[in-house]
Amino acid sequence: MSENIYGIHAVSAFLQSAPERLIEVNVLKGREDKRLQPLLNELSRLGIAIQFVNRQTLDKKSNGEVHQGIIARIQPAKELNERDLDQILANKQNPLLLVLDGITDPHNLGACLRTADAAGVCAVIVPKDKSAQLSSIARKVACGAAESVPLIRVTNLARTLRELQQDHNIWVVGTAGEATESLYQVKFTGALALVMGAEGEGMRRLTREHCDQLVSIPMSGTVSSLNVSVATGVCLFEIVRQQCSQVEK
């Protein structure tokens, strides 16, 4: 079984992290792109098959998504689970985790992975049910972050949050529009897990009950909420800002 990834950033990142899982690459015939040529040279050096095809073939393989003239067929990686999360946390001091509860849009998953990578998140945790898959769309939007940030799928999210609190001493902060404390009133220190819920619905009840603290993003305009990937960026980089300030002091 194989799957496709597409886009220059996504294929380049995959080539750097897991070249052994690249099966073949389809490239738009006649395309001349300064960003594409070094990638093709490296693929050729590694002996990975390159097929030059027409735009119609690429459009069909990408289901109409923007592919930037390159699509790679890959062997999917093993799905990571709770045991892998324990190994990731074993050697981490004050880890920062991102938990996505009920994010079903692959574009949002990809955008959250990209932001998580930029913010230094050590793993993204999602439930097995009612969560977007790490599809070619998610990988494309992630711009390579899907290969650098571990995505952990857990059977029971509430139980995982409880284990993070009890076994790893991680403070779990959830986001909710009705929270009485704003993001900018809370002091973020030590090991943290930030929980983001689905747009509109928010976190599920059990997830909310397992949070140590709830915060909101203050809204000044007429809209009632932000896209979840935008909200994730706002929250993660406020945490990063505070933690950088603490180090400087």
C-alpha positions in Angstrom: 0.0 0.0 0.0 1.3 3.5 -0.9 0.1 7.1 -0.8 0.9 10.3 -2.6 2.5 13.5 -1.3 2.8 16.6 -3.5 4.4 20.1 -3.5 8.1 21.1 -3.5 8.4 21.7 0.3 6.6 18.4 1.2 8.6 16.3 -1.2 11.9 18.0 -0.2 11.2 17.5 3.5 10.3 13.8 2.9 13.5 13.3 0.9 15.6 14.7 3.8 13.8 12.7 6.5 12.9 9.4 5.0 14.4 8.9 1.5 14.1 5.1 1.9 10.3 5.4 1.8 10.2 7.2 -1.6 9.1 4.9 -4.3 8.8 7.1 -7.4 8.3 10.8 -8.3 6.1 12.2 -11.1 7.2 15.6 -12.4 5.4 18.0 -14.8 6.9 17.5 -18.3 8.7 20.6 -19.6 8.6 22.6 -16.3 11.7 24.7 -15.6 11.8 25.8 -12.0 15.0 26.8 -10.1 13.5 25.4 -6.9 12.6 22.1 -8.5 15.9 21.3 -10.2 18.1 20.7 -7.0 15.4 18.4 -5.8 15.4 16.4 -9.0 19.2 16.3 -9.0 19.1 14.8 -5.5 16.4 12.3 -6.4 18.5 11.2 -9.4 21.6 10.8 -7.3 19.7 8.5 -4.9 18.4 6.4 -7.8 14.8 7.2 -7.2 12.7 6.8 -10.3 11.4 10.0 -11.9 8.6 10.0 -14.4 7.8 13.1 -16.5 4.1 13.4 -17.1 1.5 15.9 -18.4 -0.5 18.3 -16.2 -3.7 16.3 -16.5 -2.0 13.2 -15.0 -0.7 15.3 -12.0 -4.0 17.0 -11.5 -5.8 13.7 -11.3 -3.3 12.3 -8.8 -3.6 15.3 -6.6 -7.4 15.4 -6.8 -7.3 19.0 -8.1 -5.1 20.3 -5.3 -2.1 22.6 -6.1 0.8 20.2 -6.6 3.5 22.6 -7.9 4.5 20.2 -10.6 5.7 17.3 -8.5 4.0 14.3 -6.8 5.8 11.5 -5.0 4.6 8.0 -4.3 5.7 6.9 -0.8 5.4 4.0 1.6 3.3 5.2 4.6 5.0 5.4 8.0 4.0 3.4 11.0 1.3 5.2 13.0 2.6 6.5 16.3 0.7 5.8 19.5 0.8 6.3 23.3 4.0 4.2 23.7 5.8 6.4 21.2 4.6 9.4 23.2 6.2 8.0 26.4 9.5 7.6 24.5 9.4 11.1 23.1 8.8 12.6 26.6 11.4 10.4 28.4 14.3 12.7 27.5 12.4 16.0 27.3 12.7 18.8 29.9 9.7 21.1 30.0 8.1 19.7 26.8 5.5 21.7 24.9 2.7 19.5 23.4 -0.2 20.4 21.1 -3.5 18.5 21.5 -6.1 18.7 18.8 -9.6 17.5 19.8 -12.0 16.9 16.9 -10.0 18.7 14.1 -11.4 16.9 11.0 -10.2 19.2 8.2 -6.9 18.1 6.7 -6.0 21.7 5.8 -6.3 22.7 9.4 -4.3 19.7 10.6 -1.5 20.6 8.2 -1.6 24.2 9.2 -1.4 23.3 12.9 1.5 20.9 12.2 3.4 23.8 10.5 2.8 26.2 13.4 3.7 23.5 15.9 7.0 22.9 14.1 7.7 26.7 14.1 6.9 26.9 17.9 9.1 24.0 18.9 6.3 21.6 19.8 7.7 18.1 20.5 4.6 16.2 19.5 1.0 16.8 18.3 -1.6 14.5 19.9 -5.0 13.6 18.2 -7.7 11.1 19.0 -8.1 8.1 16.7 -11.7 8.9 16.1 -13.1 12.2 14.6 -9.7 13.5 13.6 -8.2 14.3 10.2 -5.8 11.8 8.7 -2.2 12.8 7.7 -3.2 12.8 4.1 -1.5 14.3 1.1 -3.5 17.5 1.6 -2.3 17.8 5.2 1.3 17.1 4.3 1.2 19.7 1.5 -0.2 22.4 3.8 2.3 21.5 6.5 5.2 22.4 4.2 7.4 19.7 5.5 6.4 19.9 9.2 4.6 16.6 8.9 8.0 14.9 8.6 9.5 16.7 11.6 6.7 16.9 14.2 5.5 13.5 15.5 1.8 13.0 15.2 0.5 10.7 18.0 -2.9 9.0 17.6 -4.4 7.9 20.9 -7.3 5.6 21.6 -8.6 7.6 24.6 -7.8 11.3 24.7 -9.1 11.9 28.2 -7.0 9.0 29.6 -3.9 10.3 27.7 -4.4 13.8 29.3 -4.7 12.2 32.7 -1.4 10.3 32.1 0.4 13.4 31.0 -0.6 15.1 34.2 0.1 12.2 36.6 3.0 10.4 35.0 4.9 13.4 33.3 3.8 16.3 35.5 2.5 18.3 32.5 0.1 21.2 33.0 -2.9 20.9 30.6 -4.3 24.2 29.3 -7.5 24.1 27.3 -8.9 26.9 25.1 -12.6 27.9 25.5 -14.4 31.1 24.4 -16.2 31.3 27.8 -13.1 30.9 29.9 -12.8 33.7 32.5 -9.1 34.1 32.1 -7.6 35.3 28.8 -4.5 33.9 27.2 -2.6 37.1 28.2 -3.5 36.9 31.9 -2.0 33.4 32.5 1.6 32.7 33.3 2.9 29.7 31.2 5.8 27.9 32.9 7.3 24.4 32.8 5.9 21.5 30.9 2.7 22.3 29.0 0.1 20.7 26.8 -2.1 23.1 24.9 -5.6 21.7 23.9 -7.4 23.2 20.9 -11.0 22.2 20.1 -12.9 22.1 16.9 -14.1 25.4 15.4 -17.6 26.1 16.7 -18.0 23.0 18.9 -14.8 23.4 20.9 -13.4 20.7 23.1 -15.5 17.7 24.0 -16.9 17.5 27.5 -14.5 14.8 28.8 -11.5 16.6 27.3 -12.5 19.9 28.9 -12.9 18.1 32.3 -9.4 16.9 32.1 -7.8 20.3 31.6 -6.1 21.9 34.6 -6.9 25.4 33.3 -9.1 27.1 30.6 -8.1 30.2 28.8 -9.7 32.3 26.1 -8.4 34.5 23.2 -9.8 38.0 23.7 -11.8 39.1 20.6 -12.3 42.8 19.8 -14.1 42.6 16.5 -17.4 41.3 15.3 -16.4 37.7 14.6 -17.0 35.3 17.5 -14.1 32.9 16.8 -10.9 32.3 14.9 -10.0 29.5 12.5 -8.5 26.7 14.7 -5.1 26.9 13.0 -4.9 30.7 13.5 -6.0 30.3 17.1 -3.3 27.6 17.6 -0.7 30.0 16.3 -1.8 32.8 18.6 -1.8 30.5 21.7 1.5 28.7 20.9 3.5 31.8 20.3 2.2 33.5 23.4 3.5 30.5 25.3 6.8 30.7 23.4 7.1 34.5 24.1 6.6 34.0 27.8 9.1 31.1 28.0 11.7 33.0 26.0 11.3 36.0 28.4 11.7 33.7 31.4 15.0 32.3 30.0 16.3 35.8 29.3 15.7 36.8 32.9 
